[in-house]
Amino acid sequence: MGNRVSLFITCIVDQLFPKVGMDMAGVLERLGYEVDFPESQTCCGQPAFNTGYRDEARIMARHFLDTFESSECIVAPSGSCTSMVAHHYAELFQKEPETLARVHSLEKRIWEFSTFLTEVAGVDDVGARLDDVVTFHDSCHGLRELGIKDGPRRLLARVRGLELREMQPAEECCGFGGTFAVKFAELSGAMARTKIDAILRTGANTVVSLDLSCLMQIQGALSRAGLKVRTMHLAEVLASR
Amino acid sequence: MSVEFDRKIHNTLADANLQLAIYAATGRLKDKRSETVTPDALPDYQELRTQANAIKKHTIENLDYYLEEFERNVEAHGGKVVYAKDGTEVADFVLALAKDRGARLIVKSKSMTTEEVDLNERLEHHGLEAVETDLGEFIVQLAHERPYHIVAPALHMTRYEVADLFTKRLHVPRETVIEKQTAIARKVLREKFLAADIGISGANFLVAGSGAVVLIENEGNIRLTTSAPKIHIAIAGIEKMIPRAQDLATFLKLLGRSGTGQLLTVYTSFLSGPRRSGETDGPDEFYVVLLDNGRTRLLPDRGTRQSLYCIRCGACLNACPVYRKIGGHSFPWVYSGPIGAIITPQFMGISHEPALPFASSLCGACAEVCPVKIDIPKVLLELRSDVKKAEVREKRNRLEKLAFRAYAWLMTHPRLYEMAGRLAASAAPPDSSGWIRGVPAPMNIGPLRAWLSQRDLPPAPARSFREMWRRR
């Protein structure tokens, strides 16, 4: 594999958390990668797919395929969006063999950020420093659809000054779930508060995760409760020095 | 979402004691399961799951063959197989048999299948007495409630509530010690067992090759239910079939561990046919009622018929962060939790509660613990798609459809997407360095209002990522 990576920044990072995208690009460049940003990218279509609107999801998936057709390696700051492309696009094109072939090619070229670092770049230590006590929230799609568990913890273990305290349970959903968060708002909020209790029991100052969707839910609930715990994407932690 | 579904969720979330009870009880079951399936405790756990899935897949794909084989073998042992399309046919069969034999009192062992067809209500309506003999089921029957959980029917009740219930319904002195409560139930039930005319059980497995009904339990009440009365009727969904008795080597290892964290349950009974000459125990008559009740509707669909692989262990309920909040009674049918969220619309039709497949964050914890590897999130996604297709057909929820069409269109026009994003950001409150607690009333509608009802919103950044990227 060459030295070029294309960023799939995801719509949520593009619109709401641009610093995370810049930090991810910064970490990749520090490791010697040449980073590009295909400008026509938007959303992977997961919200439509998960809400049952498959025709609309297909429209967005085709757009994604066109956008990243020539990218040999794609890195995204999200387990959930990566999984949408790598695991669910294929379900959308079962009846279109040509598109399906393009999807299968794409599946092999897209990486969630932490997995790219540990499995493709082969690094655990990116030279970061963050004097903080943190806890790590396993994002569901990263954990259960992509099998991401140890990689981000190895990366955090090599951040100087950082202490990782595992919450119990780290693997229980924060309650975001896409449109679930607004369709079942009260339930989603109750799930977030249970997650926050688990976070508080660790005594950590910062919650780290691989997905801004989870972090938006967790930070939104922390903020509503008037708590001072902050959230950071792994890329922000690894960009700290 | 139906008003009732919404209200039940709200009421459960608002009940602080119930919240603690559900979370603690499911947590215990979840932890006990985890301990019994670690690589040290059961090295071939993943292989067993794969094997269980393959056996069920094979059986469901050849169900016609195995049903007939099962029937032949049951009848060879002197039993009888009855096919029932729905709850009415089950009740009609039991009622006709009871009438013919002059039966009045029926003892029952725990069976979700009979719950599914409201058998007790149907029998009581015709003057028969049906008594649940599993302790948890006995409690919920006294309370006139449905089981709260597939394997732990009274999971939501504290021993103090049980004490009050026993005092009120059984007219006994108030007793809060669980062992003593059990003794009270035992005394009441022993008399019922001795007097009962018919015993009705469910089935954990139906073995086609030997015509056996396999039942697992901890309390011994199933052994009494199926052997003390002169007539035993086992009522089972057609999907309970497995080809051969040796397949149980796979399933029994998984079922006890997944359900209650037991290596095996206390009793495992193999029942095939009535008492034979020379045998001292057992019924004179043995019937197996094979229930469809919507199951055959699933068979044509390759992608979603895997729901029929379920062995009703309840592990997905304990793992589910939604079940652990909204509990069993919020669900619109007797089956709750992730498995209930898929089989309810599949057996009853999606219009029964169209919001049900959406009541999930799709976290996948259910699929991770499922001993037969049912991909529950995948089935939920298929059902969501079915619901949306039906809405389009029936011209309902058109605003949401329109919104998603507009969103898909916008996302394929990157320049307009960028402009729309900046426009939305400009509507955010000025200099909000912190998170936003609320928005002006005219904006506080729809999804934004729903979000803000529980959480704060991130402040809009001065520039989007793509703007920052261009400027760097």
Interface residues (C-beta under 8 A of the other chain):
Chain A: I9 C11 V13 D14 Q15 L16 F17 P18 K19 G21 M22 A25 F37 E39 S40 Q41 T42 C43 G45 P47 A48 F49 N50 T51 G52 Y53 R54 E56 A57 I59 M60 R62 H63 E91 C140 H141 L143 R144 E145 E171 E172 C173 G175 F176 G177 G178 T179 F180 A181 V182 K183 F184 A185 E186 L187 S188 G189 A190 M191 A192 T194 M216 Q217 Q219 G220 A221 S223 R224
Chain B: M1 I9 H10 L13 Y23 P321 V322 K325 I326 A355 F358 A359 S360 S361 L362 C363 G364 A365 A367 E368 L381 R384 S385 D386 V387 K388 K389 E400 K401 F404 R405 Y407 A408 W409 L410 M411 T412 P414 Y417 G421 A424 A425 G434 W435 R437 G446 P447 A450 W451 S453 Q454 R455 D456 L457 P458 A460 P461 R463 S464 F465 R466 E467 M468 W469 R472
